[in-house]
């Protein structure tokens, strides 16, 4: 992981979880960048006990948006009514 943000246990856990879900869709380096960016954005905004869940949610959202905007991506945005 890059040294743009602290690589703490939260970042490691969420990166590993999302790596399984986005395998073959997003490169590991891009996935790590998204998780680290989300971690920086949440710094001081979320109580430590909720950090894993909030980090996972924010990074997952960003990865889904990223892959949905990529032509030919197998991840699709939910249909809107």
Buried (B, 14 or more C-beta within 10 A) or exposed (E): BEEEBEBEEBBEBBBEBBBEBBEEBBEEEBBBBBBBBBBEBBEEEBEEEEBBEBBBBBBBEBBBEBBEEEEEBEBEEEEEE
